[in-house]
Structure formats: C-alpha cells, structure tokens
Amino acid sequence: MLPWNGASWRSREPRAETVRYDRRNSRMTVNLTNGCTFAFPPCLAQGLKAASDDELNTVEILGSRSIDFRLLA
C-alpha cells in the first residue's frame, strides 16, 4: 500500500484548474488538472437555480478544491 502524504495525494487527485460560466449554453464548466472537463447546467446545482447570469459569472476557484460564487453569499 502506498503512503498518502500531502504531495502524493495532490499529484494523484484531479483538481479544479479553471471554472467558468458559459452564458450561451447555460453551463458551468470545470476543467480538471487531469485533462477532464465537467459541465453541468446551474439549475441542477443546489443554490444556483435562481442565480442570474451576472451572479454565475462571479465564479472562482478557492484553493483548487472549492468553487465560490461571490455574489451568492
């Protein structure tokens, strides 16, 4: 069994690299460090259903593990 110290864990786990709201397609798009992309309609995410396009555009990554919407606090 491999030891799971901080450095090895960070190198193996996919992490958020970029996140953006695609207004034209109404999709949140999260690009991961392993090359995968995760996209979803905001209406399916808790707390985002009633968010405006401007609110969704405030999305940012906090520490590569959390996605934050500044105007929805």
Residue pairs with C-beta under 8 A, 6 or more apart in sequence:
2 8
14 32
14 33
14 34
14 36
15 32
15 33
15 64
15 65
16 30
16 31
16 32
16 33
16 61
16 64
16 65
16 67
17 31
17 32
17 33
17 61
17 64
18 30
18 31
18 61
19 28
19 29
19 30
19 31
19 59
19 60
19 61
19 67
20 28
20 29
20 59
21 27
21 28
21 29
21 42
21 53
21 56
21 57
21 59
22 28
22 29
22 39
23 53
23 56
23 57
26 41
26 42
26 43
27 39
27 40
27 41
27 42
28 39
28 40
28 41
28 42
28 45
28 48
28 56
28 59
28 67
29 37
29 38
29 39
30 37
30 38
30 39
30 67
31 37
32 38
33 64
42 48
42 49
42 51
42 56
43 49
47 69
47 72
48 56
48 69
48 72
51 69
51 72
54 71
55 69
55 71
55 72
56 69
58 69
58 70
58 71
58 72
59 67
59 68
59 69
60 67
60 68
60 70
61 67
61 68
62 68
